Amino acid sequence: MTIGLLLIAFLTPPFGVRAYLDARAQTASDSSRMAFSVTRPAGSVSKLPATAFATSTPAPLDGIRGKGAWFMIFNGDWTDADADRAMALVDSAVSADLSHIYVRVADSRRHFYGAPALQDLLPIAHAHHLRVIGWIEPMLNDPTQDAADAIAAARYQEQGQRLDGLALTMEAIRREPNVSQYLSQVRSGASGLAGLGDRYLLIASTLPTPLDHRGDAYAAMSRYCQVFAPMAYWRATGLPQFSGPNGVRSYLDQIFAQFRDPSINPFNRPLTITAQAYDAALEYGTPGSPPVDEIVASMDETRAQGGLSWSFYRLPDADNGVTRDEVQAVTGYPFWQRFTSPAIAAKALIASADQPVAY
């Protein structure tokens, strides 16, 4: 298994090593904790008539307005009730002036495993006006099963609280028809489960430059997802011209230009940039976490290019090398401040299984 992961890592730069490290962390988590089988979601998944996806329906994009961060959890990493851990996470996010967090809750191998974390997180996060986006990594070898996992995650509820949307990481998926099959079933239904309908927030988390990773799946993502979240890890490229504030701006300009190509983004979906906040040295990138001036430049240029919002990979912890200065730069950025109005926060919650999000 390790040899296979290493081969994938070296054959798919610059993001393969990060994928290998995340997979290695998963393996360590699996070996150190008891396996956990999710039982709660079955009772919370409602089987309702499927509805078709209409691209003209207004999208609930307020679900990811503001500043966000990505938080990694694995199957077996959060199995018992832990309100203290949830509160600490919410506290750090609110203190950093974040409006939303992405929480990894499912993948093709372990399906929807995030119920224990969401059981703790959702009520606390929503009480503090922090939106929670479920982060899923489908491989699409079985698009129907992957769609069922996404539906289960979206339908999961705790104390009436649900996820505010799904981010679907498809960085290695570039070919049709699997992408269309998967996304259409998430919208309209799979395995006897009602789909999420045409207004539920779906975010396509992708590689940053489509023209450098050619494939015919981007147009399908544009059709079914309301927003793209390209992973703009400028230092992971290893190219010196993308270091420094001017280099960051140049890299982001290239990303925005490519997503304006109608063959890639025919429905003209907006972008929310996923920025780098980790040391990419192990990816053969430019060593060191991005300094403050690069972080600020990435936020400035995202706004200048019309980006919907901004987030960073990933939320500070003991392992990812995010510096205190980086956190302070994110917190102090004067734009994209979090919503504090209870009325706005209340609109982000789904009261019943068949009620679409409304903003």
Buried (B, 14 or more C-beta within 10 A) or exposed (E): EEEEBBEBBEEBBBBBBBBBBBBBBBBEBBEEBEEBEBEBBEEBBEEBEBBEBEEEEEBBBBBBBBBBBBBBBBBBBBBEEBEEBBBEBBEBBBEBBBBBBBBBBBBBEBBBBBBBBBBBBBBBBBEBBBBBBBBBBBBBEBBEBBBBBBBBBBBBBBEEBBBBBBBBBBBBBBEEEBBBBBBBBBBBBBEEBBBBBBBBBBBBBBBBBBEEBEBBBBBBBBBBBBBBBBBBBBBBBBBEEBBBBEBBBBBBEBBBEBBEEEEBBBBEBBBBBBBBBBBBBBBBBBEBBBBBEBBBBBBBBBBEBEBBBBBBBBBBEEEBBBBEEBBEBBEEBEEBEBBEEEEBBEBBBBEEBEEEBEB
